[in-house]
């Protein structure tokens, strides 16, 4: 059941990239600059691969099946599991449009308390011709049923990055917040509320996505506090902590007034305390014995 849930949610994250392809192809650009055209074509390749990955894996989730390793890939190659890491061995899949993708690399699954993290690093060959690499992560706060994703594709023309969050409403609909970057520069912002992600139309996507003309965040663009907690957790030595950061006006920022907790860490919820406990596995705080107290400080569960 755990494996099934992991792959189903990973498919959702990849599907988001496919949705943005619809918007990008409709919005387009009037520039005829060759470099811009090359970058646009590369982005399309990445997003079409995302859609193909969704098509390849969603059937497993919809049929309520679990993955038994090694997995035989449709066009040759395998996916093998050893511990938390899945090795992608020249796995070949073909999309409905006839495009063939060969992937090789690694996919890692880790779980700590209510945080489940998925990371991958792989190289793709498209139709035995174009190549690109993809790295990224999908994180789940199972305590509050939140999902945050951050994945990139690197081509000779540049790096394309998708970040955002998705919330399952439990009634067949989801709320999606998504930011698209090109070479570190903000490009698109998209927001969808109470939508069935498997029945979106081009017109709906076009209405949901718009050029991001805001100044870039000094930290990270965000859709909720969960993304900022993950951002703070990436570097335990900076001023951002899991309990003193929030999503403010679309950017991760320090909360102006937080509790002073010299014995532990300030907190906004139990999940931020689990991240705090996870930073140091050698102290008395563990992901399953810590909570956010009424005083706004992480404390041991009595």
Protein Blocks (a to p, Z undefined) as FASTA:
>chain_A
ZZmmmmmmmmmmmmmmmmmmmmmmmnopabfbfklmmmmmmmmmmmmmmmmmmmmmmmmm
mnopacddddddfkgcjdddehjbccdehiacddfkopacddedddddddehjbccdddd
ddddehhiagcdddddddddfknopacdddddddfkbccddddddddehnopacdddddd
eehiafbdcddehiafklccfklmmmmpccdfbdcdfkbgcfbfklmmmmmmmpmmbmbd
fklccceehiacddfbacddfklccdfbfklmmmmmmmpmmbmbdfklcccdfkopacdd
ZZ
